[in-house]
Every structure is written in C-alpha cells, then in structure tokens.
C-alpha cells in the first residue's frame, strides 16, 4: 500500500529503537525489508531482524544492487532527519519518490 506498493526492496535508515519498531510493523505486513543503514559503528556489520546493518558510505552501492528500492528514514533523534536528508540528497535520491521520512 501507499509508497511501498510495487517496491521490492525496503531499506530503513536508523537501526535504533524507532527503526526497530517500524521494521516490526513492516515485516508483519509482508514488506520486503532488505537492510538497515546506521551511523553507529557498534551496529554496522551486525543484523537487526535478520537483515544487515550497513554504513551510510555503503548505501549508494547497496541501493544500486536492489530491485525497485525505497528508503524509509526512521530516526527519532533530534537533527537526525536533516542529516539523513542531506545524505540521501547527496545520492540524488528524491524525497517523496525514492525515500520518505517515517519518524
């Protein structure tokens, strides 16, 4: 439904509490979650809900490998959304088409 319709790869920016909560709802609805992206070195390289947590530096290559991807920004920390927006804009991803802020 909505922005996830016809998407085959969902990537969540934010592997913290907000990303964890949103990913549970998405998986319960059958969304094709493929990965999380995070800035925390302690999380990068591990998994959340069985999906890899990758660094922002790896997102462009990861995005290019996916079939019909979409990014959901799920960071509750103050200023987090603006940092994600800057990062995704630098990749030439368009808000409202390629990615959405969900938290």
Long-range contacts (C-beta under 8 A, 24 or more apart in sequence): 3-70, 3-100, 4-31, 4-70, 6-68, 7-32, 7-68, 7-69, 7-70, 8-32, 8-66, 8-67, 8-68, 8-69, 9-34, 9-66, 9-67, 9-68, 9-69, 9-70, 10-34, 10-69, 10-70, 10-72, 11-35, 11-36, 11-37, 11-59, 11-62, 11-63, 11-66, 11-69, 11-70, 11-71, 11-72, 12-36, 12-37, 12-71, 12-72, 12-74, 13-37, 13-38, 13-71, 13-72, 13-73, 13-74, 13-75, 13-84, 13-88, 13-99, 14-38, 14-73, 14-74, 14-75, 14-76, 14-80, 14-84, 14-103, 15-40, 15-43, 15-48, 15-53, 16-40, 16-75, 16-76, 16-77, 17-76, 18-74, 18-75, 18-76, 18-103, 19-48, 19-74, 19-75, 19-103, 20-48, 20-49, 21-74, 22-72, 22-74, 22-102, 22-103, 23-48, 23-49, 23-51, 23-74, 24-49, 26-72, 34-66, 34-69, 35-62, 37-62, 37-71, 39-83, 56-87, 59-87, 59-91, 60-91, 63-91, 63-93, 69-98, 70-98, 70-99, 70-100, 71-98, 71-99, 71-100, 72-99, 72-100, 72-101, 72-102, 73-99, 73-100, 73-101, 73-102, 73-103, 74-102, 74-103, 75-103, 76-103
